[in-house]
């Protein structure tokens, strides 16, 4: 209790809270756009504050407690006080000047120290005018307390200076060692150092442990290595792990600093399975009790992995799509729960570790699952198209997804959802560069449990969500005209409206169709019965009954199906006899079994041909009684059947040739071995088909 006060005769007890928080405060988020930086809340699409515009989302950075926010203004950084309505506190100018050094004096990246005592600014390196391109500035006074050299900026060396949570110590990596400084005496001589040849990255554990993890990449055939040191003795290795296929890595401590995840990466996949290289995931206990590989490169890429913000567990999505999402404990790295195999590549945790969102963003369709991790149940699955990233609010109740200008030039927006997936708010922008929630102290918001009204969905429905496809409708259109056109095409006019008739007395007709005969008197007759089909020739008088006898003068009838079949058989037999004559002219020793079998059928072919020709030239058979029988199927030896046989033979021979080429390979996969074993069967089938030609 911070104290007691009396007002109106009542005793009021005030509880100590963060100075920036009012009771029942609502989470705030910043949207960086070309029109300005707008501060919003989930309650309204209208901003509560506006700051000057920025060029990218990286140019808006919050302090760890959310009391301050910095934006890049005129090349420098302007600091704003969030508690006082985002009033300007201080402007820190850039290091670079103008003229020849123009372009170097623009802050590209910056961040606050954990207690917002300092702000670290980085500008592009200029060997002539800006050699010490990284500076540490006192936030209260604006004084530069330390200038350092940072030529390149990448994931392994940024942040350049890393503090412990209480700012008692600060770490800075140089060639072959990591130097340790007193957190409030930067720029003076370092008090300790971690000597490690070829060190490429390091990370300080959160909490009170302050373990230091350092990474050494592969070099000249030597394996990569991760080593963990205690803060009080940087010469003794507490735990270590060596591995290959690691050009760079990402070091991730759990919330208590007792376990470490190491995600390694190579740019090239020698197996050729992935264009994006290979990834491995390793688990290490800080005290050296346990280490193991979690996901190997043979199991597929690690899509995403995130520690729980409160609990000692982590969630990883790994493998080729559809990838497997699984939850592991942080003690022995045992798999606790499998969310299934889905097309997802992004993990977003609730700040209390109660809920999580699994999304398929970037090059995926945007399918998103909202999970209750506390009881391992799925609340809903939906599709959020063109989403770039997602983030939970500090209140643990709202989730923000956004579409940024870097990926989509149209449809930029920031959308707020509740923890179970329902949409709350959408704020559109012309060009949206980045979004971020305002941080709050750890206990600023209570941990809200799931509402009983939120039902559980079957986890098998967390597959690809197919959106309902709707017909395109122009803005402002009711669809009435389109419905009328469809009705006219179908021969129905709804709502009493009449089909459009062009002016000038011309009736509507179909192009190419004979016009209808003009009616005498120009009067319309009421139809008593459905009108008959118009005759092809207007001069011909239509028959009285549809079932009348054949007319005296009938047009030439088309050939009967039996006659057409006989003609095709005669053509096929003549072709086969010509092929037999060609085979007779060849040397008998060069003929294969199928060709010899064809020669033996010559007599049979000639007899059949004679019968067909005799039946065609003789008297026509008596007409058979008409019956509703289906048309006879085409014979196997007509021209159409022969073409199909030849096509099938060609396909089989092609498969045999490809299978023969596989025999020359030293090793075969199971599928390739099946193709080789099927060669005799395919050759037998080819021989049988050639007999029918």
C-alpha positions as CSV (number, residue, x, y, z in Angstrom):
1,X,0.0,0.0,0.0
2,X,1.3,3.4,-0.9
3,X,-0.8,5.4,1.5
4,X,-4.2,6.3,2.8
5,X,-6.4,9.3,1.9
6,X,-9.8,10.6,3.0
7,X,-12.4,12.1,0.7
8,X,-15.9,12.9,1.7
9,X,-15.7,10.9,4.9
10,X,-14.7,7.7,3.1
11,X,-11.4,5.9,3.5
12,X,-9.8,5.2,0.1
13,X,-7.0,2.7,-0.3
14,X,-4.7,3.4,-3.2
15,X,-2.6,0.5,-4.7
16,X,0.8,1.2,-6.2
17,X,0.6,0.9,-10.0
18,X,2.8,2.0,-12.8
19,X,2.8,5.8,-13.1
20,X,1.6,5.7,-16.7
21,X,-1.4,3.5,-16.1
22,X,-4.8,4.8,-15.0
23,X,-7.4,2.3,-13.6
24,X,-9.0,0.2,-16.4
25,X,-6.6,1.5,-19.0
26,X,-7.0,0.1,-22.5
27,X,-4.1,-1.2,-24.6
28,X,-2.8,1.2,-27.3
29,X,-1.1,0.5,-30.6
30,X,0.8,2.6,-33.1
31,X,0.3,2.5,-36.8
32,X,3.2,4.0,-38.9
33,X,2.0,5.3,-42.3
34,X,2.9,7.8,-44.9
35,X,0.4,10.2,-43.4
36,X,1.8,10.0,-39.9
37,X,2.1,7.8,-36.8
38,X,-1.4,7.3,-35.4
39,X,-2.0,6.0,-31.9
40,X,-5.2,3.9,-31.6
41,X,-7.1,1.8,-29.1
42,X,-9.3,-1.3,-29.9
43,X,-12.4,0.8,-28.8
44,X,-12.5,3.2,-31.8
45,X,-11.1,3.5,-35.4
46,X,-10.3,7.2,-34.6
47,X,-6.8,7.9,-33.3
48,X,-6.2,9.3,-29.8
49,X,-2.9,10.9,-30.9
50,X,-0.9,11.7,-34.1
51,X,2.9,12.0,-34.5
52,X,4.9,13.0,-37.6
53,X,5.2,10.6,-40.5
54,X,8.1,8.1,-40.8
55,X,9.6,6.1,-43.7
56,X,9.4,2.6,-42.2
57,X,8.0,0.6,-39.3
58,X,11.5,0.3,-37.7
59,X,11.4,4.1,-37.1
60,X,8.9,3.8,-34.3
61,X,10.2,2.2,-31.1
62,X,8.7,1.9,-27.6
63,X,10.6,1.8,-24.3
64,X,10.3,-1.5,-22.3
65,X,7.7,-0.1,-19.9
66,X,5.7,1.9,-22.5
67,X,6.3,5.3,-21.0
68,X,8.2,6.7,-23.9
69,X,8.1,6.2,-27.7
70,X,10.7,7.4,-30.2
71,X,10.2,8.2,-33.9
72,X,12.7,9.3,-36.6
73,X,12.1,13.0,-37.3
74,X,14.4,15.0,-39.7
75,X,17.1,12.4,-39.5
76,X,17.2,12.4,-35.7
77,X,15.1,10.8,-33.0
78,X,12.3,12.6,-31.2
79,X,11.2,11.2,-27.9
80,X,7.5,11.5,-26.8
81,X,6.0,11.1,-23.4
82,X,3.0,8.7,-23.6
83,X,1.7,9.6,-20.1
84,X,1.3,13.3,-21.1
85,X,-0.7,12.8,-24.2
86,X,2.4,12.0,-26.3
87,X,4.0,15.4,-25.7
88,X,7.5,15.9,-27.1
89,X,10.3,15.4,-24.5
90,X,13.5,15.7,-26.5
91,X,14.9,15.7,-30.0
92,X,18.3,14.0,-30.5
93,X,20.0,15.2,-33.8
94,X,21.9,12.8,-36.0
95,X,25.7,12.5,-36.0
96,X,26.2,13.1,-39.7
97,X,26.2,16.6,-41.2
98,X,25.2,18.0,-44.6
99,X,26.8,18.6,-47.9
100,X,29.3,15.7,-48.7
101,X,28.1,13.7,-45.7
102,X,24.4,14.1,-46.6
103,X,22.6,10.8,-46.3
104,X,24.9,9.5,-43.6
105,X,23.3,11.6,-40.9
106,X,20.0,9.7,-40.8
107,X,19.2,7.4,-37.9
108,X,18.2,4.0,-39.4
109,X,17.8,1.9,-36.2
110,X,17.5,2.7,-32.5
111,X,16.3,1.2,-29.2
112,X,16.0,2.1,-25.5
113,X,17.9,0.5,-22.6
114,X,15.7,-1.7,-20.3
115,X,15.1,1.1,-17.8
116,X,15.1,3.8,-20.5
117,X,18.2,5.5,-19.1
118,X,19.9,5.4,-22.5
119,X,18.9,5.3,-26.2
120,X,21.2,3.7,-28.8
121,X,21.3,5.1,-32.3
122,X,22.8,3.6,-35.4
123,X,23.5,5.4,-38.7
124,X,25.1,4.2,-41.9
125,X,28.9,3.9,-41.8
126,X,30.9,6.5,-43.7
127,X,34.7,6.0,-43.6
128,X,35.3,9.7,-44.3
129,X,32.8,11.6,-42.1
130,X,31.1,9.1,-39.7
131,X,33.5,6.3,-38.5
132,X,31.9,6.0,-35.1
133,X,28.4,5.6,-36.4
134,X,26.7,4.1,-33.3
135,X,26.1,6.3,-30.3
136,X,24.7,5.9,-26.8
137,X,22.8,8.9,-25.6
138,X,21.5,9.8,-22.1
139,X,17.7,10.1,-22.5
140,X,17.3,12.7,-19.6
141,X,20.1,15.1,-20.7
142,X,20.6,14.3,-24.4
143,X,24.3,14.0,-23.8
144,X,26.3,11.4,-25.9
145,X,28.0,9.1,-23.4
146,X,29.6,6.6,-25.8
147,X,30.5,6.4,-29.5
148,X,31.3,3.0,-31.0
149,X,32.0,1.5,-34.4
150,X,29.4,-0.7,-36.0
151,X,30.1,-1.0,-39.7
152,X,27.3,-3.5,-40.6
153,X,24.0,-4.2,-39.1
154,X,22.6,-7.7,-38.9
155,X,20.7,-10.0,-36.6
156,X,23.8,-11.3,-34.8
157,X,25.3,-7.8,-33.8
158,X,22.1,-5.9,-33.1
159,X,21.3,-4.6,-30.5
160,X,24.9,-3.5,-30.3
161,X,25.0,-3.0,-26.5
162,X,23.0,-5.4,-24.4
163,X,22.1,-4.7,-20.8
164,X,21.0,-6.9,-18.0
165,X,17.3,-6.2,-17.0
166,X,18.4,-4.0,-14.1
167,X,21.1,-2.2,-16.2
168,X,23.8,-3.2,-13.7
169,X,26.0,-4.6,-16.5
170,X,26.3,-3.9,-20.3
171,X,27.9,-6.2,-22.9
172,X,29.5,-5.2,-26.2
173,X,30.9,-7.7,-28.8
174,X,34.1,-7.0,-30.6
175,X,36.5,-9.2,-32.5
176,X,37.1,-12.5,-30.6
177,X,35.6,-11.3,-27.3
178,X,32.6,-9.9,-25.5
179,X,33.4,-7.0,-23.2
180,X,31.6,-6.3,-20.0
181,X,31.0,-2.8,-18.7
182,X,29.2,-1.3,-15.7
183,X,25.8,-0.4,-16.9
184,X,25.9,3.2,-15.7
185,X,29.5,3.9,-16.7
186,X,29.6,3.3,-20.4
187,X,32.6,4.5,-22.3
188,X,35.0,3.7,-19.5
189,X,37.3,0.7,-19.3
190,X,35.6,-2.6,-19.3
191,X,35.5,-4.6,-16.1
192,X,35.6,-8.1,-17.6
193,X,35.6,-9.8,-20.9
194,X,34.6,-13.2,-22.5
195,X,37.4,-14.3,-24.7
196,X,36.2,-16.6,-27.5
197,X,37.8,-16.9,-30.9
198,X,35.6,-16.1,-33.9
199,X,32.6,-15.4,-31.7
200,X,29.6,-14.4,-33.9
201,X,26.7,-13.7,-31.6
202,X,25.8,-13.7,-27.9
203,X,22.7,-13.4,-25.8
204,X,22.2,-12.5,-22.1
205,X,19.6,-14.6,-20.3
206,X,16.6,-12.7,-18.7
207,X,15.8,-12.9,-15.0
208,X,18.3,-13.0,-12.2
209,X,20.5,-15.7,-13.7
210,X,22.2,-13.5,-16.4
211,X,23.7,-16.5,-18.1
212,X,25.6,-15.6,-21.3
213,X,25.2,-17.8,-24.4
214,X,27.8,-17.3,-27.2
215,X,27.8,-18.7,-30.7
216,X,30.8,-19.6,-32.9
217,X,30.0,-20.4,-36.6
218,X,31.7,-23.1,-38.7
219,X,35.2,-22.3,-40.0
220,X,37.7,-24.3,-42.0
221,X,36.0,-27.7,-41.4
222,X,35.6,-27.1,-37.6
223,X,32.1,-27.5,-36.3
224,X,30.0,-24.6,-35.0
225,X,29.6,-24.3,-31.2
226,X,27.3,-22.7,-28.6
227,X,28.8,-22.2,-25.1
228,X,27.0,-21.0,-21.9
229,X,28.9,-19.1,-19.2
230,X,28.0,-18.0,-15.7
231,X,28.2,-14.2,-15.2
232,X,30.6,-14.4,-12.3
233,X,33.2,-16.5,-14.1
234,X,33.5,-15.9,-17.8
235,X,36.4,-18.3,-18.2
236,X,34.5,-21.4,-17.2
237,X,32.1,-23.1,-19.7
238,X,29.0,-24.3,-17.9
239,X,27.4,-26.0,-21.0
240,X,28.2,-26.4,-24.6
241,X,26.9,-28.0,-27.8
242,X,28.8,-28.5,-31.1
243,X,27.1,-29.2,-34.5
244,X,27.6,-28.8,-38.3
245,X,25.5,-27.0,-40.8
246,X,25.4,-23.7,-38.9
247,X,26.5,-20.5,-40.6
248,X,24.5,-18.3,-38.3
249,X,22.0,-18.9,-35.5
250,X,19.3,-17.4,-33.3
251,X,19.7,-17.8,-29.5
252,X,16.4,-17.8,-27.6
253,X,16.3,-18.0,-23.8
254,X,13.1,-19.0,-21.9
255,X,11.4,-16.5,-19.5
256,X,13.4,-17.7,-16.4
257,X,16.8,-18.0,-18.2
258,X,17.1,-21.7,-17.3
259,X,17.0,-23.2,-20.9
260,X,18.1,-22.1,-24.3
261,X,16.9,-22.8,-27.8
262,X,19.4,-22.6,-30.7
263,X,18.1,-22.3,-34.2
264,X,20.9,-22.7,-36.8
265,X,20.7,-21.9,-40.4
266,X,22.7,-22.4,-43.7
267,X,22.1,-20.6,-46.9
268,X,22.4,-23.6,-49.2
269,X,20.6,-27.0,-48.9
270,X,23.0,-29.5,-50.4
271,X,20.2,-32.1,-50.8
272,X,18.3,-29.7,-53.0
273,X,15.0,-30.1,-51.1
274,X,14.7,-26.4,-50.1
275,X,15.5,-23.2,-51.9
276,X,15.9,-21.4,-48.5
277,X,18.7,-23.5,-47.1
278,X,18.5,-25.8,-44.0
279,X,17.6,-25.2,-40.4
280,X,18.2,-27.2,-37.2
281,X,16.8,-26.6,-33.7
282,X,18.7,-27.6,-30.5
283,X,17.8,-27.5,-26.8
284,X,20.2,-26.8,-23.9
285,X,19.8,-26.5,-20.2
286,X,21.8,-23.6,-18.8
287,X,23.4,-25.7,-16.1
288,X,24.5,-28.4,-18.6
289,X,22.2,-31.1,-17.3
290,X,20.6,-31.8,-20.6
291,X,20.9,-31.1,-24.4
292,X,19.4,-32.6,-27.5
293,X,18.4,-31.9,-31.0
294,X,14.7,-31.0,-31.4
295,X,14.3,-30.6,-35.2
296,X,16.9,-31.8,-37.6
297,X,17.4,-30.6,-41.2
298,X,16.2,-34.0,-42.4
299,X,12.8,-33.4,-40.9
300,X,12.3,-30.2,-42.8
301,X,12.7,-26.5,-42.1
302,X,11.8,-24.9,-38.8
303,X,9.0,-22.5,-39.8
304,X,8.8,-20.7,-36.4
305,X,9.5,-21.4,-32.7
306,X,8.5,-19.2,-29.7
307,X,8.9,-19.6,-25.9
308,X,5.8,-19.1,-23.8
309,X,5.9,-15.6,-22.1
310,X,5.0,-17.1,-18.7
311,X,5.4,-20.9,-18.7
312,X,8.5,-23.1,-19.2
313,X,7.4,-24.4,-22.6
314,X,7.8,-23.6,-26.3
315,X,5.8,-24.1,-29.4
316,X,7.5,-25.0,-32.7
317,X,6.1,-25.4,-36.3
318,X,8.4,-27.6,-38.4
319,X,8.5,-29.6,-41.6
320,X,7.4,-29.1,-45.2
321,X,3.8,-27.9,-45.7
322,X,1.6,-29.0,-44.2
323,X,3.9,-28.6,-41.2
324,X,3.5,-30.1,-37.8
325,X,2.8,-27.8,-34.8
326,X,3.8,-29.2,-31.4
327,X,4.2,-28.0,-27.8
328,X,7.3,-29.0,-25.8
329,X,8.2,-28.7,-22.1
330,X,11.3,-26.7,-21.1
331,X,12.6,-29.2,-18.6
332,X,13.5,-32.3,-20.6
333,X,12.2,-31.1,-24.0
334,X,9.5,-33.7,-24.2
335,X,6.6,-33.3,-26.6
336,X,3.4,-32.4,-24.6
337,X,0.8,-31.8,-27.3
338,X,0.6,-31.9,-31.2
339,X,-1.7,-29.4,-32.7
340,X,-1.8,-31.3,-36.0
341,X,-0.3,-30.9,-39.5
342,X,-1.5,-27.7,-41.0
343,X,-0.3,-25.0,-43.4
344,X,1.0,-22.5,-40.8
345,X,4.3,-20.7,-40.3
346,X,3.8,-18.2,-37.5
347,X,3.4,-18.6,-33.7
348,X,1.9,-15.7,-31.6
349,X,1.6,-16.2,-27.9
350,X,-0.8,-14.5,-25.5
351,X,1.3,-12.5,-22.9
352,X,0.0,-14.8,-20.1
353,X,0.8,-18.0,-22.0
354,X,-2.9,-19.0,-22.0
355,X,-3.8,-18.6,-25.7
356,X,-1.9,-18.7,-28.9
357,X,-2.5,-18.0,-32.6
358,X,-1.1,-20.3,-35.4
359,X,-1.1,-18.4,-38.7
360,X,-0.2,-19.2,-42.3
361,X,1.1,-15.8,-43.5
362,X,3.5,-14.5,-46.1
363,X,3.3,-16.8,-49.1
364,X,0.5,-18.9,-47.5
365,X,-3.2,-18.3,-47.9
366,X,-3.7,-16.8,-44.4
367,X,-5.4,-19.7,-42.6
368,X,-5.4,-18.9,-38.8
369,X,-6.2,-21.0,-35.8
370,X,-7.0,-19.5,-32.3
371,X,-6.0,-22.0,-29.6
372,X,-6.6,-22.2,-25.9
373,X,-3.3,-23.8,-24.8
374,X,-4.4,-24.1,-21.1
375,X,-6.8,-26.9,-22.0
376,X,-5.4,-27.7,-25.5
377,X,-8.6,-26.9,-27.4
378,X,-9.2,-25.1,-30.7
379,X,-11.6,-22.1,-30.4
380,X,-11.9,-21.2,-34.1
381,X,-10.3,-21.4,-37.5
382,X,-10.6,-18.7,-40.1
383,X,-8.8,-17.2,-43.2
384,X,-7.2,-13.8,-42.9
385,X,-6.0,-13.1,-46.4
386,X,-2.8,-11.0,-47.2
387,X,-1.8,-10.8,-43.5
388,X,1.8,-9.8,-42.9
389,X,2.2,-10.3,-39.2
390,X,0.2,-10.7,-36.0
391,X,0.8,-9.7,-32.3
392,X,-1.1,-10.1,-29.0
393,X,-2.0,-7.0,-27.0
394,X,-0.5,-6.7,-23.5
395,X,-4.1,-7.1,-22.1
396,X,-4.1,-10.7,-23.4
397,X,-7.5,-10.2,-24.9
398,X,-6.9,-8.6,-28.3
399,X,-4.9,-9.8,-31.3
400,X,-3.8,-7.5,-34.1
401,X,-3.1,-8.6,-37.7
402,X,-2.0,-6.3,-40.4
403,X,-1.3,-5.9,-44.1
404,X,1.8,-3.8,-44.8
405,X,2.8,-1.8,-47.8
406,X,6.0,-3.7,-48.2
407,X,4.0,-6.8,-49.2
408,X,0.7,-5.4,-50.6
409,X,0.4,-2.0,-52.3
410,X,-3.4,-1.9,-51.8
411,X,-5.7,-2.9,-49.0
412,X,-3.3,-1.9,-46.2
413,X,-5.0,-2.1,-42.8
414,X,-4.6,-3.0,-39.1
415,X,-7.3,-5.4,-37.8
416,X,-8.1,-6.2,-34.2
417,X,-9.6,-9.5,-33.2
418,X,-10.6,-10.9,-29.8
419,X,-8.7,-13.9,-28.4
420,X,-11.4,-16.4,-29.8
421,X,-11.1,-15.0,-33.4
422,X,-14.1,-12.5,-33.7
423,X,-13.3,-9.3,-35.4
424,X,-13.4,-6.1,-33.4
425,X,-12.0,-3.3,-35.5
426,X,-10.4,-2.6,-38.9
427,X,-8.4,0.6,-39.5
428,X,-7.6,1.2,-43.2
429,X,-4.5,3.0,-44.5
430,X,-3.2,4.1,-47.9
431,X,0.3,3.0,-47.0
432,X,0.9,1.2,-43.7
433,X,4.6,0.6,-42.9
434,X,4.4,-1.1,-39.5
435,X,2.3,-1.6,-36.4
436,X,3.2,-2.2,-32.7
437,X,1.5,-2.5,-29.4
438,X,2.5,-0.2,-26.6
439,X,4.3,-2.2,-23.9
440,X,3.0,-2.2,-20.3
441,X,4.4,-3.5,-17.0
442,X,4.0,-7.2,-16.4
443,X,1.1,-6.9,-14.0
444,X,-0.7,-4.0,-15.6
445,X,-3.6,-6.2,-16.8
446,X,-5.2,-9.3,-15.2
447,X,-5.0,-12.7,-16.8
448,X,-8.5,-13.2,-18.3
449,X,-9.7,-16.7,-18.6
450,X,-11.8,-18.1,-21.5
451,X,-15.4,-17.2,-21.5
452,X,-17.9,-20.2,-21.0
453,X,-19.7,-18.9,-24.1
454,X,-16.7,-19.7,-26.3
455,X,-17.2,-23.2,-27.6
456,X,-14.5,-25.7,-28.6
457,X,-14.1,-26.6,-32.3
458,X,-13.0,-30.0,-33.6
459,X,-9.2,-29.8,-34.1
460,X,-9.6,-31.6,-37.5
461,X,-11.2,-28.5,-38.8
462,X,-7.9,-26.6,-38.4
463,X,-7.1,-27.4,-42.0
464,X,-7.3,-25.1,-45.0
465,X,-10.3,-22.9,-44.6
466,X,-12.0,-22.4,-48.0
467,X,-13.7,-19.0,-48.2
468,X,-17.1,-18.7,-49.8
469,X,-16.6,-17.5,-53.3
470,X,-19.1,-14.7,-54.3
471,X,-19.9,-13.2,-57.6
472,X,-18.3,-9.8,-58.3
473,X,-20.6,-6.9,-57.8
474,X,-19.6,-3.3,-58.7
475,X,-19.7,-0.7,-55.9
476,X,-23.2,0.7,-55.5
477,X,-24.8,-2.0,-57.6
478,X,-27.9,-3.9,-56.3
479,X,-27.5,-6.8,-58.8
480,X,-31.0,-6.2,-60.2
481,X,-29.9,-5.6,-63.8
482,X,-27.7,-8.8,-63.8
483,X,-30.7,-10.8,-62.4
484,X,-33.0,-9.5,-65.2
485,X,-30.4,-10.3,-67.9
486,X,-30.1,-13.9,-66.5
487,X,-33.9,-14.2,-66.4
488,X,-34.2,-13.1,-70.0
489,X,-31.5,-15.5,-71.1
490,X,-33.4,-18.3,-69.4
491,X,-36.7,-17.2,-71.1
492,X,-38.3,-15.9,-67.9
493,X,-39.0,-12.2,-67.1
494,X,-39.6,-11.6,-63.4
495,X,-41.3,-8.8,-61.7
496,X,-43.6,-7.9,-64.6
497,X,-40.8,-6.3,-66.7
498,X,-40.6,-6.8,-70.4
499,X,-37.6,-7.6,-72.5
500,X,-36.0,-4.7,-74.2
501,X,-37.2,-4.0,-77.7
502,X,-35.1,-1.6,-79.9
503,X,-36.8,1.4,-81.3
504,X,-37.8,1.7,-85.0
505,X,-40.2,-1.1,-85.2
506,X,-37.6,-3.9,-85.5
507,X,-38.2,-6.9,-83.4
508,X,-35.3,-8.5,-81.6
509,X,-33.9,-11.6,-83.4
510,X,-30.9,-13.8,-83.2
511,X,-28.1,-13.0,-85.8
512,X,-28.1,-15.6,-88.6
513,X,-31.6,-16.8,-87.8
514,X,-34.4,-16.6,-90.5
515,X,-36.8,-13.8,-89.6
516,X,-40.3,-14.6,-88.5
517,X,-43.1,-14.0,-91.1
518,X,-44.9,-10.7,-90.7
519,X,-48.4,-10.9,-89.1
520,X,-51.4,-9.4,-90.9
521,X,-52.9,-6.4,-89.3
522,X,-50.1,-5.9,-86.9
523,X,-52.3,-7.2,-84.1
524,X,-51.0,-9.6,-81.5
525,X,-52.9,-12.7,-80.9
526,X,-53.2,-14.2,-77.5
527,X,-51.5,-17.6,-77.5
528,X,-53.9,-20.4,-76.7
529,X,-51.2,-23.1,-76.6
530,X,-47.4,-23.3,-76.6
531,X,-46.1,-22.2,-80.0
532,X,-44.6,-24.9,-82.2
533,X,-41.0,-24.8,-83.3
534,X,-40.5,-22.6,-86.4
535,X,-40.1,-24.7,-89.6
536,X,-36.7,-24.6,-91.3
537,X,-38.4,-23.5,-94.6
538,X,-41.3,-21.0,-94.4
539,X,-42.8,-22.3,-97.6
540,X,-43.3,-25.9,-96.3
541,X,-46.6,-26.6,-94.7
542,X,-46.3,-28.1,-91.2
543,X,-47.7,-31.5,-90.6
544,X,-51.0,-31.8,-88.7
545,X,-49.7,-34.5,-86.4
546,X,-46.2,-35.1,-85.3
547,X,-46.6,-38.9,-85.7
548,X,-47.6,-38.7,-89.4
549,X,-46.3,-41.1,-92.1
550,X,-43.3,-40.4,-94.2
551,X,-43.8,-37.7,-96.8
552,X,-43.8,-38.5,-100.5
553,X,-40.6,-36.5,-101.3
554,X,-38.1,-37.0,-98.5
555,X,-34.5,-35.8,-98.5
556,X,-31.7,-38.2,-98.9
557,X,-31.3,-40.2,-95.7
558,X,-28.1,-40.5,-93.8
559,X,-26.3,-43.9,-93.9
560,X,-27.5,-46.4,-91.3
561,X,-25.2,-47.1,-88.4
562,X,-24.7,-50.7,-89.7
563,X,-23.6,-49.5,-93.1
564,X,-21.2,-47.0,-91.6
565,X,-19.7,-49.8,-89.4
566,X,-19.3,-52.1,-92.4
567,X,-17.5,-49.4,-94.4
568,X,-15.1,-48.8,-91.6
569,X,-14.4,-52.5,-91.2
570,X,-13.7,-52.8,-94.9
571,X,-11.2,-49.9,-94.7
572,X,-9.5,-51.4,-91.7
573,X,-9.2,-54.8,-93.4
574,X,-7.7,-53.3,-96.5
575,X,-5.2,-51.5,-94.4
576,X,-4.2,-54.7,-92.6
577,X,-3.8,-56.6,-95.9
578,X,-1.5,-53.8,-97.2
579,X,0.6,-54.2,-94.1
580,X,0.7,-57.9,-94.6
581,X,1.9,-57.5,-98.2
582,X,4.7,-55.2,-96.9
583,X,5.7,-57.9,-94.4
584,X,5.8,-60.5,-97.2
585,X,8.4,-58.4,-99.1
586,X,10.7,-58.4,-96.0
587,X,13.1,-61.1,-95.0
588,X,11.2,-63.7,-92.9
589,X,14.2,-64.0,-90.5
590,X,13.8,-60.4,-89.4
591,X,10.2,-60.7,-88.4
592,X,9.2,-60.8,-84.7
593,X,6.4,-63.0,-83.2
594,X,3.7,-60.3,-83.5
595,X,4.5,-59.8,-87.2
596,X,4.5,-63.5,-87.9
597,X,1.1,-63.9,-86.2
598,X,-0.2,-61.1,-88.4
599,X,0.9,-63.0,-91.6
600,X,-0.9,-66.1,-90.3
601,X,-4.2,-64.1,-90.2
602,X,-4.1,-63.2,-93.9
603,X,-6.6,-65.9,-95.0
604,X,-9.0,-64.9,-92.2
605,X,-8.8,-61.2,-93.2
606,X,-9.5,-61.9,-96.9
607,X,-12.5,-64.1,-96.1
608,X,-14.0,-61.5,-93.8
609,X,-13.4,-58.8,-96.4
610,X,-15.1,-60.9,-99.1
611,X,-18.2,-61.4,-96.9
612,X,-18.4,-57.7,-96.2
613,X,-18.1,-56.7,-99.8
614,X,-20.7,-59.3,-100.9
615,X,-23.2,-58.1,-98.3
616,X,-22.6,-54.4,-99.4
617,X,-23.2,-55.1,-103.1
618,X,-26.0,-57.6,-102.7
619,X,-29.7,-56.9,-102.0
620,X,-30.5,-54.8,-99.0
621,X,-31.8,-56.8,-96.0
622,X,-35.3,-56.5,-94.9
623,X,-35.8,-53.5,-92.6
624,X,-35.8,-54.6,-89.0
625,X,-38.5,-53.6,-86.6
626,X,-37.6,-50.2,-85.0
627,X,-36.5,-50.5,-81.5
628,X,-35.1,-48.1,-78.9
629,X,-31.7,-49.8,-78.9
630,X,-28.5,-47.9,-78.2
631,X,-26.1,-47.3,-81.0
632,X,-23.5,-50.1,-81.4
633,X,-20.1,-49.5,-79.8
634,X,-17.3,-48.9,-82.3
635,X,-15.4,-52.0,-83.2
636,X,-11.9,-52.5,-81.9
637,X,-10.4,-52.8,-85.3
638,X,-11.9,-49.7,-87.0
639,X,-9.7,-46.6,-87.6
640,X,-10.6,-45.0,-84.3
641,X,-9.8,-48.2,-82.4
642,X,-6.5,-48.6,-84.3
643,X,-5.5,-45.1,-83.4
644,X,-6.2,-45.7,-79.7
645,X,-4.2,-49.0,-79.8
646,X,-1.2,-47.3,-81.5
647,X,-1.3,-44.5,-78.9
648,X,-1.4,-47.0,-76.0
649,X,1.5,-48.9,-77.6
650,X,3.6,-45.7,-77.9
651,X,3.0,-44.8,-74.3
652,X,4.0,-48.3,-73.1
653,X,7.2,-48.3,-75.2
654,X,8.1,-44.9,-73.7
655,X,7.7,-46.2,-70.2
656,X,9.8,-49.2,-71.1
657,X,12.5,-46.9,-72.5
658,X,12.5,-44.7,-69.3
659,X,12.6,-47.8,-67.1
660,X,15.6,-49.2,-69.0
661,X,17.5,-45.9,-68.4
662,X,16.8,-46.3,-64.6
663,X,18.8,-49.6,-64.7
664,X,22.0,-47.6,-65.3
665,X,21.7,-45.7,-61.9
666,X,23.7,-47.1,-59.0
667,X,20.9,-46.7,-56.5
668,X,17.1,-46.6,-57.0
669,X,14.2,-45.4,-54.9
670,X,11.3,-47.8,-54.2
671,X,9.2,-46.1,-56.9
672,X,12.0,-46.4,-59.4
673,X,12.5,-50.0,-58.6
674,X,8.8,-50.7,-59.2
675,X,9.1,-49.2,-62.6
676,X,12.1,-51.4,-63.5
677,X,10.4,-54.6,-62.2
678,X,7.4,-53.8,-64.4
679,X,9.4,-53.9,-67.7
680,X,8.5,-57.6,-68.6
681,X,4.8,-57.1,-67.9
682,X,4.8,-53.9,-70.1
683,X,6.6,-55.8,-72.9
684,X,4.1,-58.6,-72.8
685,X,1.2,-56.1,-73.0
686,X,2.8,-54.4,-76.0
687,X,3.1,-57.7,-77.8
688,X,-0.6,-58.5,-77.2
689,X,-1.7,-55.1,-78.4
690,X,0.4,-55.3,-81.6
691,X,-1.4,-58.6,-82.5
692,X,-4.7,-56.6,-82.7
693,X,-3.3,-54.1,-85.2
